[in-house]
Amino acid sequence: MESSVTEPTFTDSKQVGGSHYLKAIQPWDIIDAWDLDFWEGNALKYLLRYKEKGGLQDLDKLQHYLDKIRQNYANESQT
């Protein structure tokens, strides 16, 4: 079975503005592998970085994105 995670590239090893994403797996690799939309990708981003970067503010942002995802899902379910 093939893995959907590719070999690291220059963009994977480059971090602009901090080191909070320099982990074994970049958030964008998960976003691509799971085909997440804009809202889901941002929620994931804030979830993965809150301990090392934004703390409570990132958790507030995460909640805001989760609220938007929930609203979108509820609207889609009604149609």
mmCIF file of the N, C-alpha and C atoms, coordinates in Angstrom:
data_MODEL
# 
_entry.id   MODEL 
# 
loop_
_atom_site.group_PDB 
_atom_site.id 
_atom_site.type_symbol 
_atom_site.label_atom_id 
_atom_site.label_alt_id 
_atom_site.label_comp_id 
_atom_site.label_asym_id 
_atom_site.label_entity_id 
_atom_site.label_seq_id 
_atom_site.pdbx_PDB_ins_code 
_atom_site.Cartn_x 
_atom_site.Cartn_y 
_atom_site.Cartn_z 
_atom_site.occupancy 
_atom_site.B_iso_or_equiv 
_atom_site.pdbx_formal_charge 
_atom_site.auth_seq_id 
_atom_site.auth_comp_id 
_atom_site.auth_asym_id 
_atom_site.auth_atom_id 
_atom_site.pdbx_PDB_model_num 
ATOM 1   N N  . MET A 1 1  ? 0.838   -1.175 0.000  1.00 0.00 ? 1  MET A N  1 
ATOM 2   C CA . MET A 1 1  ? 0.000   0.000  0.000  1.00 0.00 ? 1  MET A CA 1 
ATOM 3   C C  . MET A 1 1  ? 0.888   1.244  0.000  1.00 0.00 ? 1  MET A C  1 
ATOM 4   N N  . GLU A 1 2  ? 0.603   2.177  -0.887 1.00 0.00 ? 2  GLU A N  1 
ATOM 5   C CA . GLU A 1 2  ? 1.396   3.393  -0.984 1.00 0.00 ? 2  GLU A CA 1 
ATOM 6   C C  . GLU A 1 2  ? 0.962   4.414  0.046  1.00 0.00 ? 2  GLU A C  1 
ATOM 7   N N  . SER A 1 3  ? 1.921   5.134  0.568  1.00 0.00 ? 3  SER A N  1 
ATOM 8   C CA . SER A 1 3  ? 1.639   6.221  1.498  1.00 0.00 ? 3  SER A CA 1 
ATOM 9   C C  . SER A 1 3  ? 1.332   7.477  0.709  1.00 0.00 ? 3  SER A C  1 
ATOM 10  N N  . SER A 1 4  ? 0.388   8.287  1.201  1.00 0.00 ? 4  SER A N  1 
ATOM 11  C CA . SER A 1 4  ? 0.066   9.535  0.520  1.00 0.00 ? 4  SER A CA 1 
ATOM 12  C C  . SER A 1 4  ? 0.993   10.664 0.952  1.00 0.00 ? 4  SER A C  1 
ATOM 13  N N  . VAL A 1 5  ? 1.873   10.407 1.920  1.00 0.00 ? 5  VAL A N  1 
ATOM 14  C CA . VAL A 1 5  ? 2.833   11.409 2.363  1.00 0.00 ? 5  VAL A CA 1 
ATOM 15  C C  . VAL A 1 5  ? 4.080   11.273 1.501  1.00 0.00 ? 5  VAL A C  1 
ATOM 16  N N  . THR A 1 6  ? 4.493   12.375 0.895  1.00 0.00 ? 6  THR A N  1 
ATOM 17  C CA . THR A 1 6  ? 5.627   12.346 -0.016 1.00 0.00 ? 6  THR A CA 1 
ATOM 18  C C  . THR A 1 6  ? 6.920   12.636 0.710  1.00 0.00 ? 6  THR A C  1 
ATOM 19  N N  . GLU A 1 7  ? 8.014   12.430 0.007  1.00 0.00 ? 7  GLU A N  1 
ATOM 20  C CA . GLU A 1 7  ? 9.327   12.731 0.562  1.00 0.00 ? 7  GLU A CA 1 
ATOM 21  C C  . GLU A 1 7  ? 9.437   14.234 0.819  1.00 0.00 ? 7  GLU A C  1 
ATOM 22  N N  . PRO A 1 8  ? 10.156  14.631 1.866  1.00 0.00 ? 8  PRO A N  1 
ATOM 23  C CA . PRO A 1 8  ? 10.313  16.056 2.157  1.00 0.00 ? 8  PRO A CA 1 
ATOM 24  C C  . PRO A 1 8  ? 10.954  16.810 0.993  1.00 0.00 ? 8  PRO A C  1 
ATOM 25  N N  . THR A 1 9  ? 10.485  18.008 0.767  1.00 0.00 ? 9  THR A N  1 
ATOM 26  C CA . THR A 1 9  ? 11.026  18.874 -0.268 1.00 0.00 ? 9  THR A CA 1 
ATOM 27  C C  . THR A 1 9  ? 11.540  20.147 0.378  1.00 0.00 ? 9  THR A C  1 
ATOM 28  N N  . PHE A 1 10 ? 12.052  21.056 -0.446 1.00 0.00 ? 10 PHE A N  1 
ATOM 29  C CA . PHE A 1 10 ? 12.534  22.334 0.063  1.00 0.00 ? 10 PHE A CA 1 
ATOM 30  C C  . PHE A 1 10 ? 11.442  23.047 0.846  1.00 0.00 ? 10 PHE A C  1 
ATOM 31  N N  . THR A 1 11 ? 10.222  23.048 0.324  1.00 0.00 ? 11 THR A N  1 
ATOM 32  C CA . THR A 1 11 ? 9.146   23.759 1.016  1.00 0.00 ? 11 THR A CA 1 
ATOM 33  C C  . THR A 1 11 ? 8.795   23.102 2.347  1.00 0.00 ? 11 THR A C  1 
ATOM 34  N N  . ASP A 1 12 ? 9.030   21.810 2.484  1.00 0.00 ? 12 ASP A N  1 
ATOM 35  C CA . ASP A 1 12 ? 8.769   21.129 3.756  1.00 0.00 ? 12 ASP A CA 1 
ATOM 36  C C  . ASP A 1 12 ? 9.801   21.479 4.816  1.00 0.00 ? 12 ASP A C  1 
ATOM 37  N N  . SER A 1 13 ? 11.024  21.766 4.397  1.00 0.00 ? 13 SER A N  1 
ATOM 38  C CA . SER A 1 13 ? 12.085  22.040 5.362  1.00 0.00 ? 13 SER A CA 1 
ATOM 39  C C  . SER A 1 13 ? 12.245  23.531 5.651  1.00 0.00 ? 13 SER A C  1 
ATOM 40  N N  . LYS A 1 14 ? 11.494  24.361 4.964  1.00 0.00 ? 14 LYS A N  1 
ATOM 41  C CA . LYS A 1 14 ? 11.580  25.804 5.145  1.00 0.00 ? 14 LYS A CA 1 
ATOM 42  C C  . LYS A 1 14 ? 10.425  26.268 6.026  1.00 0.00 ? 14 LYS A C  1 
ATOM 43  N N  . GLN A 1 15 ? 10.727  27.043 7.039  1.00 0.00 ? 15 GLN A N  1 
ATOM 44  C CA . GLN A 1 15 ? 9.692   27.619 7.900  1.00 0.00 ? 15 GLN A CA 1 
ATOM 45  C C  . GLN A 1 15 ? 9.881   29.116 7.931  1.00 0.00 ? 15 GLN A C  1 
ATOM 46  N N  . VAL A 1 16 ? 8.879   29.846 7.532  1.00 0.00 ? 16 VAL A N  1 
ATOM 47  C CA . VAL A 1 16 ? 8.921   31.302 7.549  1.00 0.00 ? 16 VAL A CA 1 
ATOM 48  C C  . VAL A 1 16 ? 8.250   31.767 8.831  1.00 0.00 ? 16 VAL A C  1 
ATOM 49  N N  . GLY A 1 17 ? 8.991   32.456 9.690  1.00 0.00 ? 17 GLY A N  1 
ATOM 50  C CA . GLY A 1 17 ? 8.405   33.040 10.889 1.00 0.00 ? 17 GLY A CA 1 
ATOM 51  C C  . GLY A 1 17 ? 8.238   32.102 12.063 1.00 0.00 ? 17 GLY A C  1 
ATOM 52  N N  . GLY A 1 18 ? 9.204   31.256 12.335 1.00 0.00 ? 18 GLY A N  1 
ATOM 53  C CA . GLY A 1 18 ? 9.133   30.404 13.521 1.00 0.00 ? 18 GLY A CA 1 
ATOM 54  C C  . GLY A 1 18 ? 9.451   28.967 13.201 1.00 0.00 ? 18 GLY A C  1 
ATOM 55  N N  . SER A 1 19 ? 9.383   28.138 14.224 1.00 0.00 ? 19 SER A N  1 
ATOM 56  C CA . SER A 1 19 ? 9.693   26.714 14.026 1.00 0.00 ? 19 SER A CA 1 
ATOM 57  C C  . SER A 1 19 ? 8.522   25.821 14.453 1.00 0.00 ? 19 SER A C  1 
ATOM 58  N N  . HIS A 1 20 ? 7.348   26.397 14.659 1.00 0.00 ? 20 HIS A N  1 
ATOM 59  C CA . HIS A 1 20 ? 6.217   25.639 15.177 1.00 0.00 ? 20 HIS A CA 1 
ATOM 60  C C  . HIS A 1 20 ? 5.678   24.583 14.215 1.00 0.00 ? 20 HIS A C  1 
ATOM 61  N N  . TYR A 1 21 ? 6.045   24.621 12.937 1.00 0.00 ? 21 TYR A N  1 
ATOM 62  C CA . TYR A 1 21 ? 5.594   23.599 12.002 1.00 0.00 ? 21 TYR A CA 1 
ATOM 63  C C  . TYR A 1 21 ? 6.701   22.638 11.581 1.00 0.00 ? 21 TYR A C  1 
ATOM 64  N N  . LEU A 1 22 ? 7.906   22.790 12.107 1.00 0.00 ? 22 LEU A N  1 
ATOM 65  C CA . LEU A 1 22 ? 9.000   21.910 11.707 1.00 0.00 ? 22 LEU A CA 1 
ATOM 66  C C  . LEU A 1 22 ? 8.913   20.589 12.468 1.00 0.00 ? 22 LEU A C  1 
ATOM 67  N N  . LYS A 1 23 ? 7.965   19.793 12.094 1.00 0.00 ? 23 LYS A N  1 
ATOM 68  C CA . LYS A 1 23 ? 7.725   18.468 12.682 1.00 0.00 ? 23 LYS A CA 1 
ATOM 69  C C  . LYS A 1 23 ? 7.896   17.425 11.580 1.00 0.00 ? 23 LYS A C  1 
ATOM 70  N N  . ALA A 1 24 ? 7.739   16.168 11.949 1.00 0.00 ? 24 ALA A N  1 
ATOM 71  C CA . ALA A 1 24 ? 7.874   15.082 10.979 1.00 0.00 ? 24 ALA A CA 1 
ATOM 72  C C  . ALA A 1 24 ? 6.850   15.202 9.855  1.00 0.00 ? 24 ALA A C  1 
ATOM 73  N N  . ILE A 1 25 ? 5.650   15.691 10.184 1.00 0.00 ? 25 ILE A N  1 
ATOM 74  C CA . ILE A 1 25 ? 4.592   15.853 9.193  1.00 0.00 ? 25 ILE A CA 1 
ATOM 75  C C  . ILE A 1 25 ? 4.096   17.289 9.254  1.00 0.00 ? 25 ILE A C  1 
ATOM 76  N N  . GLN A 1 26 ? 4.100   17.954 8.129  1.00 0.00 ? 26 GLN A N  1 
ATOM 77  C CA . GLN A 1 26 ? 3.581   19.314 8.046  1.00 0.00 ? 26 GLN A CA 1 
ATOM 78  C C  . GLN A 1 26 ? 2.054   19.279 8.018  1.00 0.00 ? 26 GLN A C  1 
ATOM 79  N N  . PRO A 1 27 ? 1.380   20.283 8.578  1.00 0.00 ? 27 PRO A N  1 
ATOM 80  C CA . PRO A 1 27 ? -0.081  20.326 8.490  1.00 0.00 ? 27 PRO A CA 1 
ATOM 81  C C  . PRO A 1 27 ? -0.587  20.214 7.054  1.00 0.00 ? 27 PRO A C  1 
ATOM 82  N N  . TRP A 1 28 ? 0.114   20.838 6.094  1.00 0.00 ? 28 TRP A N  1 
ATOM 83  C CA . TRP A 1 28 ? -0.395  20.782 4.723  1.00 0.00 ? 28 TRP A CA 1 
ATOM 84  C C  . TRP A 1 28 ? -0.342  19.367 4.155  1.00 0.00 ? 28 TRP A C  1 
ATOM 85  N N  . ASP A 1 29 ? 0.548   18.510 4.673  1.00 0.00 ? 29 ASP A N  1 
ATOM 86  C CA . ASP A 1 29 ? 0.557   17.117 4.228  1.00 0.00 ? 29 ASP A CA 1 
ATOM 87  C C  . ASP A 1 29 ? -0.721  16.403 4.677  1.00 0.00 ? 29 ASP A C  1 
ATOM 88  N N  . ILE A 1 30 ? -1.148  16.678 5.894  1.00 0.00 ? 30 ILE A N  1 
ATOM 89  C CA . ILE A 1 30 ? -2.397  16.094 6.399  1.00 0.00 ? 30 ILE A CA 1 
ATOM 90  C C  . ILE A 1 30 ? -3.586  16.669 5.638  1.00 0.00 ? 30 ILE A C  1 
ATOM 91  N N  . ILE A 1 31 ? -3.571  17.976 5.405  1.00 0.00 ? 31 ILE A N  1 
ATOM 92  C CA . ILE A 1 31 ? -4.654  18.634 4.663  1.00 0.00 ? 31 ILE A CA 1 
ATOM 93  C C  . ILE A 1 31 ? -4.790  18.017 3.283  1.00 0.00 ? 31 ILE A C  1 
ATOM 94  N N  . ASP A 1 32 ? -3.676  17.820 2.588  1.00 0.00 ? 32 ASP A N  1 
ATOM 95  C CA . ASP A 1 32 ? -3.714  17.202 1.259  1.00 0.00 ? 32 ASP A CA 1 
ATOM 96  C C  . ASP A 1 32 ? -4.169  15.752 1.325  1.00 0.00 ? 32 ASP A C  1 
ATOM 97  N N  . ALA A 1 33 ? -3.618  14.986 2.267  1.00 0.00 ? 33 ALA A N  1 
ATOM 98  C CA . ALA A 1 33 ? -3.940  13.558 2.359  1.00 0.00 ? 33 ALA A CA 1 
ATOM 99  C C  . ALA A 1 33 ? -5.421  13.324 2.665  1.00 0.00 ? 33 ALA A C  1 
ATOM 100 N N  . TRP A 1 34 ? -6.012  14.201 3.457  1.00 0.00 ? 34 TRP A N  1 
ATOM 101 C CA . TRP A 1 34 ? -7.414  14.052 3.861  1.00 0.00 ? 34 TRP A CA 1 
ATOM 102 C C  . TRP A 1 34 ? -8.351  14.922 3.032  1.00 0.00 ? 34 TRP A C  1 
ATOM 103 N N  . ASP A 1 35 ? -7.811  15.644 2.042  1.00 0.00 ? 35 ASP A N  1 
ATOM 104 C CA . ASP A 1 35 ? -8.597  16.507 1.157  1.00 0.00 ? 35 ASP A CA 1 
ATOM 105 C C  . ASP A 1 35 ? -9.486  17.463 1.954  1.00 0.00 ? 35 ASP A C  1 
ATOM 106 N N  . LEU A 1 36 ? -8.870  18.144 2.942  1.00 0.00 ? 36 LEU A N  1 
ATOM 107 C CA . LEU A 1 36 ? -9.620  19.064 3.784  1.00 0.00 ? 36 LEU A CA 1 
ATOM 108 C C  . LEU A 1 36 ? -9.870  20.375 3.043  1.00 0.00 ? 36 LEU A C  1 
ATOM 109 N N  . ASP A 1 37 ? -11.012 20.990 3.338  1.00 0.00 ? 37 ASP A N  1 
ATOM 110 C CA . ASP A 1 37 ? -11.299 22.284 2.729  1.00 0.00 ? 37 ASP A CA 1 
ATOM 111 C C  . ASP A 1 37 ? -10.615 23.399 3.535  1.00 0.00 ? 37 ASP A C  1 
ATOM 112 N N  . PHE A 1 38 ? -10.835 24.645 3.132  1.00 0.00 ? 38 PHE A N  1 
ATOM 113 C CA . PHE A 1 38 ? -10.189 25.789 3.770  1.00 0.00 ? 38 PHE A CA 1 
ATOM 114 C C  . PHE A 1 38 ? -10.462 25.829 5.270  1.00 0.00 ? 38 PHE A C  1 
ATOM 115 N N  . TRP A 1 39 ? -11.719 25.691 5.648  1.00 0.00 ? 39 TRP A N  1 
ATOM 116 C CA . TRP A 1 39 ? -12.111 25.800 7.061  1.00 0.00 ? 39 TRP A CA 1 
ATOM 117 C C  . TRP A 1 39 ? -11.495 24.667 7.881  1.00 0.00 ? 39 TRP A C  1 
ATOM 118 N N  . GLU A 1 40 ? -11.571 23.447 7.374  1.00 0.00 ? 40 GLU A N  1 
ATOM 119 C CA . GLU A 1 40 ? -11.019 22.285 8.069  1.00 0.00 ? 40 GLU A CA 1 
ATOM 120 C C  . GLU A 1 40 ? -9.497  22.381 8.175  1.00 0.00 ? 40 GLU A C  1 
ATOM 121 N N  . GLY A 1 41 ? -8.844  22.833 7.107  1.00 0.00 ? 41 GLY A N  1 
ATOM 122 C CA . GLY A 1 41 ? -7.396  22.974 7.124  1.00 0.00 ? 41 GLY A CA 1 
ATOM 123 C C  . GLY A 1 41 ? -6.932  23.988 8.155  1.00 0.00 ? 41 GLY A C  1 
ATOM 124 N N  . ASN A 1 42 ? -7.642  25.104 8.264  1.00 0.00 ? 42 ASN A N  1 
ATOM 125 C CA . ASN A 1 42 ? -7.273  26.100 9.260  1.00 0.00 ? 42 ASN A CA 1 
ATOM 126 C C  . ASN A 1 42 ? -7.534  25.599 10.673 1.00 0.00 ? 42 ASN A C  1 
ATOM 127 N N  . ALA A 1 43 ? -8.630  24.879 10.880 1.00 0.00 ? 43 ALA A N  1 
ATOM 128 C CA . ALA A 1 43 ? -8.897  24.309 12.200 1.00 0.00 ? 43 ALA A CA 1 
ATOM 129 C C  . ALA A 1 43 ? -7.755  23.374 12.597 1.00 0.00 ? 43 ALA A C  1 
ATOM 130 N N  . LEU A 1 44 ? -7.331  22.528 11.669 1.00 0.00 ? 44 LEU A N  1 
ATOM 131 C CA . LEU A 1 44 ? -6.225  21.617 11.937 1.00 0.00 ? 44 LEU A CA 1 
ATOM 132 C C  . LEU A 1 44 ? -4.956  22.385 12.270 1.00 0.00 ? 44 LEU A C  1 
ATOM 133 N N  . LYS A 1 45 ? -4.686  23.427 11.500 1.00 0.00 ? 45 LYS A N  1 
ATOM 134 C CA . LYS A 1 45 ? -3.489  24.239 11.719 1.00 0.00 ? 45 LYS A CA 1 
ATOM 135 C C  . LYS A 1 45 ? -3.452  24.777 13.148 1.00 0.00 ? 45 LYS A C  1 
ATOM 136 N N  . TYR A 1 46 ? -4.552  25.362 13.593 1.00 0.00 ? 46 TYR A N  1 
ATOM 137 C CA . TYR A 1 46 ? -4.575  25.936 14.939 1.00 0.00 ? 46 TYR A CA 1 
ATOM 138 C C  . TYR A 1 46 ? -4.504  24.858 16.017 1.00 0.00 ? 46 TYR A C  1 
ATOM 139 N N  . LEU A 1 47 ? -5.114  23.708 15.773 1.00 0.00 ? 47 LEU A N  1 
ATOM 140 C CA . LEU A 1 47 ? -5.024  22.605 16.726 1.00 0.00 ? 47 LEU A CA 1 
ATOM 141 C C  . LEU A 1 47 ? -3.584  22.131 16.888 1.00 0.00 ? 47 LEU A C  1 
ATOM 142 N N  . LEU A 1 48 ? -2.869  22.019 15.785 1.00 0.00 ? 48 LEU A N  1 
ATOM 143 C CA . LEU A 1 48 ? -1.510  21.485 15.832 1.00 0.00 ? 48 LEU A CA 1 
ATOM 144 C C  . LEU A 1 48 ? -0.482  22.472 16.380 1.00 0.00 ? 48 LEU A C  1 
ATOM 145 N N  . ARG A 1 49 ? -0.767  23.765 16.326 1.00 0.00 ? 49 ARG A N  1 
ATOM 146 C CA . ARG A 1 49 ? 0.260   24.720 16.725 1.00 0.00 ? 49 ARG A CA 1 
ATOM 147 C C  . ARG A 1 49 ? 0.022   25.413 18.060 1.00 0.00 ? 49 ARG A C  1 
ATOM 148 N N  . TYR A 1 50 ? -1.150  25.270 18.671 1.00 0.00 ? 50 TYR A N  1 
ATOM 149 C CA . TYR A 1 50 ? -1.484  26.100 19.830 1.00 0.00 ? 50 TYR A CA 1 
ATOM 150 C C  . TYR A 1 50 ? -0.504  25.956 20.993 1.00 0.00 ? 50 TYR A C  1 
ATOM 151 N N  . LYS A 1 51 ? 0.053   24.780 21.222 1.00 0.00 ? 51 LYS A N  1 
ATOM 152 C CA . LYS A 1 51 ? 0.965   24.584 22.356 1.00 0.00 ? 51 LYS A CA 1 
ATOM 153 C C  . LYS A 1 51 ? 2.297   25.305 22.149 1.00 0.00 ? 51 LYS A C  1 
ATOM 154 N N  . GLU A 1 52 ? 2.715   25.462 20.904 1.00 0.00 ? 52 GLU A N  1 
ATOM 155 C CA . GLU A 1 52 ? 4.032   26.024 20.628 1.00 0.00 ? 52 GLU A CA 1 
ATOM 156 C C  . GLU A 1 52 ? 3.999   27.449 20.110 1.00 0.00 ? 52 GLU A C  1 
ATOM 157 N N  . LYS A 1 53 ? 2.815   27.963 19.778 1.00 0.00 ? 53 LYS A N  1 
ATOM 158 C CA . LYS A 1 53 ? 2.792   29.309 19.216 1.00 0.00 ? 53 LYS A CA 1 
ATOM 159 C C  . LYS A 1 53 ? 1.761   30.201 19.893 1.00 0.00 ? 53 LYS A C  1 
ATOM 160 N N  . GLY A 1 54 ? 0.479   29.987 19.605 1.00 0.00 ? 54 GLY A N  1 
ATOM 161 C CA . GLY A 1 54 ? -0.527  30.970 19.981 1.00 0.00 ? 54 GLY A CA 1 
ATOM 162 C C  . GLY A 1 54 ? -1.300  30.726 21.256 1.00 0.00 ? 54 GLY A C  1 
ATOM 163 N N  . GLY A 1 55 ? -1.123  29.568 21.880 1.00 0.00 ? 55 GLY A N  1 
ATOM 164 C CA . GLY A 1 55 ? -1.796  29.287 23.134 1.00 0.00 ? 55 GLY A CA 1 
ATOM 165 C C  . GLY A 1 55 ? -3.306  29.432 23.058 1.00 0.00 ? 55 GLY A C  1 
ATOM 166 N N  . LEU A 1 56 ? -3.884  30.119 24.034 1.00 0.00 ? 56 LEU A N  1 
ATOM 167 C CA . LEU A 1 56 ? -5.334  30.269 24.112 1.00 0.00 ? 56 LEU A CA 1 
ATOM 168 C C  . LEU A 1 56 ? -5.913  30.982 22.897 1.00 0.00 ? 56 LEU A C  1 
ATOM 169 N N  . GLN A 1 57 ? -5.176  31.934 22.337 1.00 0.00 ? 57 GLN A N  1 
ATOM 170 C CA . GLN A 1 57 ? -5.683  32.618 21.150 1.00 0.00 ? 57 GLN A CA 1 
ATOM 171 C C  . GLN A 1 57 ? -5.855  31.643 19.984 1.00 0.00 ? 57 GLN A C  1 
ATOM 172 N N  . ASP A 1 58 ? -4.918  30.721 19.812 1.00 0.00 ? 58 ASP A N  1 
ATOM 173 C CA . ASP A 1 58 ? -5.066  29.718 18.759 1.00 0.00 ? 58 ASP A CA 1 
ATOM 174 C C  . ASP A 1 58 ? -6.242  28.789 19.052 1.00 0.00 ? 58 ASP A C  1 
ATOM 175 N N  . LEU A 1 59 ? -6.475  28.457 20.315 1.00 0.00 ? 59 LEU A N  1 
ATOM 176 C CA . LEU A 1 59 ? -7.638  27.633 20.657 1.00 0.00 ? 59 LEU A CA 1 
ATOM 177 C C  . LEU A 1 59 ? -8.936  28.382 20.376 1.00 0.00 ? 59 LEU A C  1 
ATOM 178 N N  . ASP A 1 60 ? -8.952  29.685 20.605 1.00 0.00 ? 60 ASP A N  1 
ATOM 179 C CA . ASP A 1 60 ? -10.124 30.499 20.260 1.00 0.00 ? 60 ASP A CA 1 
ATOM 180 C C  . ASP A 1 60 ? -10.345 30.505 18.744 1.00 0.00 ? 60 ASP A C  1 
ATOM 181 N N  . LYS A 1 61 ? -9.262  30.624 17.998 1.00 0.00 ? 61 LYS A N  1 
ATOM 182 C CA . LYS A 1 61 ? -9.362  30.587 16.535 1.00 0.00 ? 61 LYS A CA 1 
ATOM 183 C C  . LYS A 1 61 ? -9.848  29.211 16.072 1.00 0.00 ? 61 LYS A C  1 
ATOM 184 N N  . LEU A 1 62 ? -9.323  28.161 16.690 1.00 0.00 ? 62 LEU A N  1 
ATOM 185 C CA . LEU A 1 62 ? -9.771  26.809 16.380 1.00 0.00 ? 62 LEU A CA 1 
ATOM 186 C C  . LEU A 1 62 ? -11.274 26.691 16.593 1.00 0.00 ? 62 LEU A C  1 
ATOM 187 N N  . GLN A 1 63 ? -11.758 27.179 17.727 1.00 0.00 ? 63 GLN A N  1 
ATOM 188 C CA . GLN A 1 63 ? -13.197 27.108 18.015 1.00 0.00 ? 63 GLN A CA 1 
ATOM 189 C C  . GLN A 1 63 ? -14.003 27.889 16.989 1.00 0.00 ? 63 GLN A C  1 
ATOM 190 N N  . HIS A 1 64 ? -13.490 29.029 16.573 1.00 0.00 ? 64 HIS A N  1 
ATOM 191 C CA . HIS A 1 64 ? -14.174 29.840 15.570 1.00 0.00 ? 64 HIS A CA 1 
ATOM 192 C C  . HIS A 1 64 ? -14.313 29.061 14.260 1.00 0.00 ? 64 HIS A C  1 
ATOM 193 N N  . TYR A 1 65 ? -13.238 28.404 13.830 1.00 0.00 ? 65 TYR A N  1 
ATOM 194 C CA . TYR A 1 65 ? -13.295 27.603 12.614 1.00 0.00 ? 65 TYR A CA 1 
ATOM 195 C C  . TYR A 1 65 ? -14.211 26.398 12.784 1.00 0.00 ? 65 TYR A C  1 
ATOM 196 N N  . LEU A 1 66 ? -14.193 25.761 13.946 1.00 0.00 ? 66 LEU A N  1 
ATOM 197 C CA . LEU A 1 66 ? -15.098 24.634 14.184 1.00 0.00 ? 66 LEU A CA 1 
ATOM 198 C C  . LEU A 1 66 ? -16.560 25.077 14.133 1.00 0.00 ? 66 LEU A C  1 
ATOM 199 N N  . ASP A 1 67 ? -16.843 26.258 14.667 1.00 0.00 ? 67 ASP A N  1 
ATOM 200 C CA . ASP A 1 67 ? -18.200 26.803 14.590 1.00 0.00 ? 67 ASP A CA 1 
ATOM 201 C C  . ASP A 1 67 ? -18.620 27.002 13.135 1.00 0.00 ? 67 ASP A C  1 
ATOM 202 N N  . LYS A 1 68 ? -17.701 27.524 12.307 1.00 0.00 ? 68 LYS A N  1 
ATOM 203 C CA . LYS A 1 68 ? -17.998 27.731 10.892 1.00 0.00 ? 68 LYS A CA 1 
ATOM 204 C C  . LYS A 1 68 ? -18.207 26.405 10.169 1.00 0.00 ? 68 LYS A C  1 
ATOM 205 N N  . ILE A 1 69 ? -17.386 25.410 10.473 1.00 0.00 ? 69 ILE A N  1 
ATOM 206 C CA . ILE A 1 69 ? -17.538 24.080 9.868  1.00 0.00 ? 69 ILE A CA 1 
ATOM 207 C C  . ILE A 1 69 ? -18.890 23.494 10.240 1.00 0.00 ? 69 ILE A C  1 
ATOM 208 N N  . ARG A 1 70 ? -19.255 23.635 11.513 1.00 0.00 ? 70 ARG A N  1 
ATOM 209 C CA . ARG A 1 70 ? -20.544 23.112 11.987 1.00 0.00 ? 70 ARG A CA 1 
ATOM 210 C C  . ARG A 1 70 ? -21.707 23.820 11.297 1.00 0.00 ? 70 ARG A C  1 
ATOM 211 N N  . GLN A 1 71 ? -21.602 25.134 11.162 1.00 0.00 ? 71 GLN A N  1 
ATOM 212 C CA . GLN A 1 71 ? -22.644 25.915 10.479 1.00 0.00 ? 71 GLN A CA 1 
ATOM 213 C C  . GLN A 1 71 ? -22.775 25.469 9.020  1.00 0.00 ? 71 GLN A C  1 
ATOM 214 N N  . ASN A 1 72 ? -21.650 25.340 8.323  1.00 0.00 ? 72 ASN A N  1 
ATOM 215 C CA . ASN A 1 72 ? -21.674 24.901 6.927  1.00 0.00 ? 72 ASN A CA 1 
ATOM 216 C C  . ASN A 1 72 ? -22.289 23.510 6.807  1.00 0.00 ? 72 ASN A C  1 
ATOM 217 N N  . TYR A 1 73 ? -21.913 22.611 7.700  1.00 0.00 ? 73 TYR A N  1 
ATOM 218 C CA . TYR A 1 73 ? -22.441 21.246 7.664  1.00 0.00 ? 73 TYR A CA 1 
ATOM 219 C C  . TYR A 1 73 ? -23.949 21.227 7.899  1.00 0.00 ? 73 TYR A C  1 
ATOM 220 N N  . ALA A 1 74 ? -24.397 22.013 8.865  1.00 0.00 ? 74 ALA A N  1 
ATOM 221 C CA . ALA A 1 74 ? -25.829 22.084 9.163  1.00 0.00 ? 74 ALA A CA 1 
ATOM 222 C C  . ALA A 1 74 ? -26.602 22.640 7.965  1.00 0.00 ? 74 ALA A C  1 
ATOM 223 N N  . ASN A 1 75 ? -26.050 23.674 7.324  1.00 0.00 ? 75 ASN A N  1 
ATOM 224 C CA . ASN A 1 75 ? -26.702 24.256 6.136  1.00 0.00 ? 75 ASN A CA 1 
ATOM 225 C C  . ASN A 1 75 ? -26.761 23.273 4.982  1.00 0.00 ? 75 ASN A C  1 
ATOM 226 N N  . GLU A 1 76 ? -25.688 22.518 4.788  1.00 0.00 ? 76 GLU A N  1 
ATOM 227 C CA . GLU A 1 76 ? -25.660 21.528 3.703  1.00 0.00 ? 76 GLU A CA 1 
ATOM 228 C C  . GLU A 1 76 ? -26.628 20.387 3.978  1.00 0.00 ? 76 GLU A C  1 
ATOM 229 N N  . SER A 1 77 ? -26.791 20.037 5.235  1.00 0.00 ? 77 SER A N  1 
ATOM 230 C CA . SER A 1 77 ? -27.669 18.923 5.602  1.00 0.00 ? 77 SER A CA 1 
ATOM 231 C C  . SER A 1 77 ? -29.130 19.270 5.391  1.00 0.00 ? 77 SER A C  1 
ATOM 232 N N  . GLN A 1 78 ? -29.444 20.562 5.411  1.00 0.00 ? 78 GLN A N  1 
ATOM 233 C CA . GLN A 1 78 ? -30.837 20.992 5.241  1.00 0.00 ? 78 GLN A CA 1 
ATOM 234 C C  . GLN A 1 78 ? -31.261 21.034 3.777  1.00 0.00 ? 78 GLN A C  1 
ATOM 235 N N  . THR A 1 79 ? -30.283 20.990 2.867  1.00 0.00 ? 79 THR A N  1 
ATOM 236 C CA . THR A 1 79 ? -30.637 21.087 1.452  1.00 0.00 ? 79 THR A CA 1 
ATOM 237 C C  . THR A 1 79 ? -30.739 19.741 0.802  1.00 0.00 ? 79 THR A C  1 
# 
